[in-house]
Amino acid sequence: MPFKPSESHADRDPVSLTLTPPLRITALVLGALVLTGLAAVVFLARPGALGGEPTASPTPTPVTKPAPHAVTKPKHAATSRPARVATGFPPKVDHALRYGRVVVVSVSLPGAAVDAVVRTEARAAARAARAGFVAISASDERSISRLVAKSGVLPAPAVVIIKRPGLVAGVFSVTDAGTIQQAVAQARR
């Protein structure tokens, strides 16, 4: 009576070590991501890699004292310009906020009939309420992205009421001049 079981031939076949094409692509992508991450750590972790930190100069520069200057008065008085306000809105809106407390911004698609009516109503309301007016094309991605970042989701034709220092007082879709004038009046309070 033998104590060893008989040999089985179940797992004796050679194993294939080749990868299928989808696994090869996945392995290559993961390898590339790991290498990119390592390169980012190596190159961006050094001091002065991004140019934000000054690098040490190998030769010291001599320190000299500047010659004292005589104090002179300006020849002309400083003009009283409104201060520049960086609000995060598009530059046109920032410019309008420099000269007015409330600005009406009309966002519309060029060539759309309803958008043209809303833009005309917004311009008339801004003129009647003595507020600033800025028309922005919906195809201007940079301006729209800044406007959406500050005011949230915008409807198709949009009218945004902004008051200084860059606060959104109201967002409207299709509306008339009277409603926009009321929103401007409330924004001034």
C-alpha positions as CSV (number, residue, x, y, z in Angstrom):
1,M,0.0,0.0,0.0
2,P,1.6,3.2,-1.1
3,F,1.6,6.3,1.1
4,K,2.0,8.9,-1.7
5,P,-1.0,9.8,-3.8
6,S,-0.6,9.2,-7.5
7,E,0.7,12.2,-9.5
8,S,-1.9,14.3,-11.1
9,H,-1.3,16.2,-14.3
10,A,-3.6,19.1,-13.4
11,D,-1.3,22.0,-13.1
12,R,1.7,20.7,-15.0
13,D,1.2,22.6,-18.2
14,P,3.5,25.6,-18.8
15,V,1.9,29.0,-17.9
16,S,1.8,31.8,-20.5
17,L,3.3,35.1,-19.2
18,T,2.1,37.2,-22.1
19,L,-0.3,40.1,-21.5
20,T,-3.4,40.9,-23.5
21,P,-3.4,44.1,-25.5
22,P,-5.7,45.9,-23.0
23,L,-3.6,44.9,-20.1
24,R,-0.4,46.1,-21.9
25,I,-2.0,49.6,-22.5
26,T,-3.1,49.8,-18.9
27,A,0.4,48.8,-17.7
28,L,2.0,51.4,-20.0
29,V,-0.4,54.2,-18.8
30,L,0.2,53.4,-15.1
31,G,3.9,53.3,-15.7
32,A,3.8,56.6,-17.4
33,L,1.8,58.1,-14.5
34,V,4.2,56.8,-11.9
35,L,7.2,58.2,-13.8
36,T,5.5,61.6,-14.2
37,G,4.7,61.7,-10.5
38,L,8.3,60.8,-9.6
39,A,9.6,63.4,-12.0
40,A,7.3,66.0,-10.5
41,V,8.5,65.2,-7.0
42,V,12.1,65.3,-8.0
43,F,12.0,68.5,-10.0
44,L,9.4,70.5,-8.1
45,A,10.5,69.6,-4.6
46,R,13.9,71.4,-5.0
47,P,14.2,74.9,-3.6
48,G,13.9,77.5,-6.3
49,A,12.4,75.0,-8.8
50,L,9.4,77.3,-9.6
51,G,11.3,80.5,-9.5
52,G,9.4,81.7,-6.4
53,E,12.4,81.3,-4.1
54,P,15.6,83.1,-4.8
55,T,18.6,81.0,-5.5
56,A,21.9,81.7,-3.6
57,S,24.4,83.7,-5.6
58,P,27.9,82.1,-5.5
59,T,29.6,85.6,-5.4
60,P,28.5,88.1,-2.9
61,T,27.8,91.6,-4.2
62,P,29.1,94.6,-2.4
63,V,26.6,96.7,-0.5
64,T,26.6,100.4,-1.4
65,K,24.6,103.1,0.2
66,P,22.5,105.2,-2.3
67,A,23.2,108.9,-2.3
68,P,20.7,111.0,-0.4
69,H,18.1,112.6,-2.6
70,A,16.6,116.0,-2.0
71,V,12.9,115.9,-1.3
72,T,11.0,117.7,-4.1
73,K,7.3,118.4,-4.4
74,P,5.4,117.1,-7.3
75,K,4.9,119.7,-10.1
76,H,1.2,119.0,-10.4
77,A,-1.4,117.9,-7.9
78,A,-2.4,114.2,-8.0
79,T,-5.6,113.7,-9.9
80,S,-8.4,111.9,-8.0
81,R,-8.9,108.8,-10.0
82,P,-11.1,106.0,-8.7
83,A,-9.2,103.2,-7.1
84,R,-8.8,100.0,-9.1
85,V,-10.8,97.2,-7.6
86,A,-9.8,93.7,-8.5
87,T,-13.0,91.8,-8.0
88,G,-12.4,88.6,-10.0
89,F,-15.0,89.6,-12.6
90,P,-14.0,90.2,-16.2
91,P,-11.9,93.3,-16.8
92,K,-14.8,95.2,-18.5
93,V,-16.9,94.7,-15.3
94,D,-14.0,95.8,-13.1
95,H,-13.5,98.9,-15.2
96,A,-17.2,99.8,-14.9
97,L,-17.1,99.2,-11.1
98,R,-14.3,101.8,-10.9
99,Y,-16.7,104.5,-12.1
100,G,-20.1,103.3,-10.7
101,R,-21.4,101.7,-7.6
102,V,-23.8,99.4,-9.6
103,V,-23.2,97.7,-13.0
104,V,-25.7,95.9,-15.2
105,V,-24.0,93.0,-17.1
106,S,-25.8,91.5,-20.1
107,V,-24.7,88.1,-21.3
108,S,-26.1,87.1,-24.7
109,L,-25.3,85.1,-27.8
110,P,-24.6,87.2,-30.9
111,G,-27.3,86.8,-33.5
112,A,-30.0,85.5,-31.1
113,A,-33.2,87.5,-31.4
114,V,-34.4,87.1,-27.8
115,D,-30.9,87.8,-26.5
116,A,-30.8,91.1,-28.5
117,V,-34.1,92.2,-26.9
118,V,-32.8,91.4,-23.4
119,R,-29.6,93.2,-24.1
120,T,-31.5,96.3,-25.3
121,E,-33.8,96.2,-22.2
122,A,-30.8,95.9,-19.9
123,R,-29.0,98.8,-21.6
124,A,-32.1,101.0,-21.4
125,A,-32.6,100.1,-17.7
126,A,-29.0,100.9,-16.9
127,R,-29.2,104.2,-18.6
128,A,-32.4,105.1,-16.8
129,A,-31.1,104.1,-13.4
130,R,-27.7,105.8,-14.1
131,A,-25.8,102.6,-13.6
132,G,-22.9,101.2,-15.6
133,F,-23.6,98.8,-18.4
134,V,-21.4,96.0,-19.8
135,A,-22.4,93.7,-22.6
136,I,-20.5,90.3,-22.7
137,S,-20.8,87.8,-25.5
138,A,-21.6,84.2,-24.4
139,S,-18.9,83.0,-26.8
140,D,-16.2,84.8,-24.8
141,E,-15.1,81.9,-22.7
142,R,-12.6,83.7,-20.5
143,S,-15.1,86.4,-19.4
144,I,-18.0,83.9,-19.0
145,S,-15.8,81.6,-16.8
146,R,-15.0,84.5,-14.5
147,L,-18.6,85.6,-14.4
148,V,-19.9,82.1,-13.7
149,A,-17.2,81.6,-11.0
150,K,-18.5,84.7,-9.1
151,S,-22.3,84.5,-9.8
152,G,-23.0,80.8,-10.2
153,V,-24.9,79.2,-13.1
154,L,-26.1,81.7,-15.7
155,P,-29.3,81.3,-17.7
156,A,-29.3,81.5,-21.5
157,P,-29.7,85.3,-21.9
158,A,-28.6,86.6,-18.6
159,V,-28.7,90.0,-16.8
160,V,-26.4,90.2,-13.8
161,I,-26.6,93.1,-11.3
162,I,-23.2,93.7,-9.6
163,K,-22.5,96.2,-6.9
164,R,-19.3,97.5,-5.5
165,P,-17.0,95.8,-4.2
166,G,-17.9,93.0,-6.5
167,L,-21.0,91.5,-5.0
168,V,-23.7,89.9,-7.1
169,A,-27.0,91.6,-6.3
170,G,-29.2,89.7,-8.8
171,V,-29.3,87.4,-11.7
172,F,-32.2,87.4,-14.2
173,S,-33.0,85.6,-17.4
174,V,-35.5,87.1,-19.9
175,T,-36.7,90.3,-18.2
176,D,-37.8,93.8,-18.9
177,A,-36.3,97.2,-18.2
178,G,-38.6,98.0,-15.2
179,T,-37.5,94.8,-13.3
180,I,-33.8,95.6,-14.0
181,Q,-34.3,99.2,-12.7
182,Q,-35.9,97.9,-9.5
183,A,-33.0,95.6,-9.0
184,V,-30.5,98.4,-9.5
185,A,-32.4,100.6,-7.0
186,Q,-32.3,97.7,-4.4
187,A,-28.6,97.2,-5.0
188,R,-27.9,100.8,-4.2
189,R,-29.5,100.5,-0.7
